[in-house]
Amino acid sequence: MSYDAHFRVWRGDAEKGELVDYPVEVNEGEVVLDIIHRLQQTEAGDLAVRWNCKAGKCGSCSMEINGKPRLACMTRMSTFTETETITVTPLRTFPVIRDLVTDVSFNYTKAREVPSFAPPPDLEPGEYRMQQVDVERSQEFRKCIECYLCQNTCHVVRDHEENKENFAGPRYLMRIAELDMHPLDVADRKQEAQEEHGLGFCNITKCCTEVCPEHIKITDNALIPLKERVVDRKYDPLVWLGSKIFKRAGA
């Protein structure tokens, strides 16, 4: 069973662009990415879109569909009515390259700023040991496919371009939390998270969790626990007093 749908797709580049209307055929069982490909084959052969696996595992086809950040390959046409106008636009937080393709290099920059796993210097690779409970704590975060929907929807960078320099975003704060939870990691992740990666900017609205296609509880299981650890370190009066005493003793 097929029907004709009304698509409105953003066309343009970094200089200018506009929404262009397209009538397009929709068949049973299709997803938005199928329709984008049909448009490329028929009415818009030069339409630029980034995609790869079409299975919700590469994160390439991130875009905004009716104003909500989604994966085009995982957004079924059956979720919309046949008379509904479907508006497809590029991720708003990142600069447009062309049409639905954006420059997400901001995320690669932030990834490089997060120090890698730091085991004790006297521990040999073959001596690594972890309890299953420790594995399970961070296993959820490893499901991330780096679609950057959480980065895109986070209003700290979405609405405030000036914050990008000092804010890593939920994806990389989650990475810091994952490493901080690792029993063999000895780096001071808490101080770095607060002072260098902008953890304090996050006000836990859970918008990142809501758009995650892997259903990772980014806010509840990563950002809030990390914030609690930072508070314990930074604002606990006993910890503060102890740091002053030890600092004076070592002077």
N, C-alpha and C positions, 0 to 999 in steps of 0.2 A: 504494500500500500504506500503510495507516495502523495505528496502535496507540494504546493508552491509556497515557499516562505519568503519573508521580507528581511533581508540582511542589510545592515548599515555598517560599512567598514571604513575605518580611518585610512586614508591614503595621503602620503606626503613624506617629507623628510624633516631634517632639523630646522630648516628655514620656514616652511609653511606646509599646511595640509588641511584636509577637510574630510568630512564624512560623506561617503558615496553610497547611494542606494543601489541594491542589486536584488532582483527577483531570482530565486534559485530553487531548484527541485530538491526535495528532501525525501529520502527513502527510509523505510522502517529499520531501526537499529543503528542509525548513523549518529556520529558525534560531530561537534562543531568543526573539528579539524577536517573531517570528511567534506564538509560544505566548503571550507576554505580551499581545499584541493580542487573541488568541482569548479569553483570560481576561477581558479588558475587555469583550468582546462578549457573554460568557455569564455567568460566575459572579461576576465582580468588576468591575462597571461603574464603580466609583469608584477603581480602582487607578491610582495616580499613577506615571507613568514619563516620563522625558525622552528624546525622540528627534527626528530630523529627516530625514536623507537615506536611511537604511537601506542605505547603500552603503559604510560604513566610512571616510567622508571628513569627517564633521562632528564626530565625537567625542562626540556628545551622549548616546548610550545606554550610557555607562560604568556598570558595576555589578560585583558580585562573584558569580560563578557557581561553585558548589561550592568556595567559598573563594578562588578565583583572580580577580584583577581582569581583566575582559575587556570587549570590545564585544559587546553582545547581538546586534547585527545581523551579526556576523562569527563567531559561535559556532554551528556547525552541530549540529543534534540528532543527526546520525549519529556524532558523537564520543562519545556516551553509549550505554550499552546500554539495551534496552527495559525492563529491570527496575530500572534505577538511579533513585534519588530525586535530583532536581535541585533544589538549594537556591539561591535567588536572593535576594541581600541588597544593600542600598545600599553605596556606597563607605564604608569604615570610617573613613577619616581625616578626613572632612568632616562637619559637622553635618547631621543629617537634617531635611529640611523636611516631607516626607510620603512614606511608602512607599519607593519606589526613587529618589526625587528628593533630592539633597543640595545643600547650599549651598557652592558652589565659589568663593565670592568671595575666599577666601584667595589664589587664583592670580591674580586680577585685581590685587589689592593688590601682589603680588610683581612682576607685569609692569610696573606703573607705577614701581617702584623701580629698574628697570634703565635707566640712561641710554641714550638712543637713539644711533644712528650719529653719530660725531663726526669729520668729515673735517677736514683742515687748513683754518684760517680763510681762507687766501689762495687756496684752490682753488675755482674756479667749477664748478657742476654739470656743464656740458658738457665739462669737462676730466678727468672721472673716467676712469681707465684701470686695467684689471686684466688679469693674465695668466690664461689658462685654468686653470692649475694652482691658482691662488688661488680661482677660482670653484668648482672641484671640491672643494676642502677643506671648504667650508661648505655646499655644495649639499645634502648628506645631511640636515643639520639643518633645512632648510627644508621637509622632508616632514612635519614635526610637525603633527598635526591638533588638538593641544591637547585630547586626551581626558582628560588628567590621571591616567591610569593609573599613570604613573611617579611622580607626586607622591603618589598614594594608597598605592602599595606601598613607598615609601621609608620604612624603619623609623625614620629620624631624626625624622620628623614623625608617622608612624603610631603609634609607641609613646611619643612624648615630646611632648605638647601644648605644653610650655613652650619647645620649640625653634622653633616657628613664627615667632616674632617675629624671630629672628636667622638663619633659614635659608631661602634662596630655593627650594630643592628642585631636583631634576635638570633639570626642564624649563627653568628660568630660568638655572641655571648653564650649561646648554648654550647658551642665548642669549648669555650673556656670553662663552663660549668662541668662539662664532661671530663675534662682533664683534671679539674680541681677535685672531683669525686674519685679519681683514680688513686688507689692506696699507695702506688709506687711513684707518683709524681711529686717532686719536691720543689717545683717552682712556686713562687708566691703569686698565685693566680688572683687572689682576692684583692690585693692592692692594685694590681695591674687592671683588673676589671673595672674598678672604681675610678682610678686616676688616669688611665690611658685609653680605655675602651668605652667609657661613657655609660657604665651601668646605671648611674644615678639618673640619667635621662629617662630611663624606662619607668613608666608609671602603671605597669601591669594591667593594661586594658584588655589583654587577651586577643587583640585583633590578629596577632601573628598565629596564635593557636587555631583560630577560626578558619583560616584559609589554608592550613597545612594539608596537602593531599595525602600525606602519610599518617595523619591524625596523631602527630607527636604533641604531647602536652608541653609545649615549649615554656609557657608561663609558669604553670603549676610545678612541673618537675625539674626545670632548669633555672629559670630566671629568679623565681621567688626563693628557692633554696640558696642560690648564689647571693642574693641580696641579704638573706638572713646571716650568712657567713660573714659578709662584709660588715654588717651592723655589729656582730659579735666582736669583730676585730677592731673596728674603728670607734665604736661608741660605748662599749662596755667599760665602766669606770675602773674595774679591777684590772682589766687588761691594760688600760691607759696608764694606771698607776704603776703597774709592773714594768711597762716599757720605760717609764721615766726613771725608775729605780735602777734597772739594769743599764740604762744608758749612762746614768751618773756614776755607777760602779765601774763601768768600763772606761770612763774618762781619765 
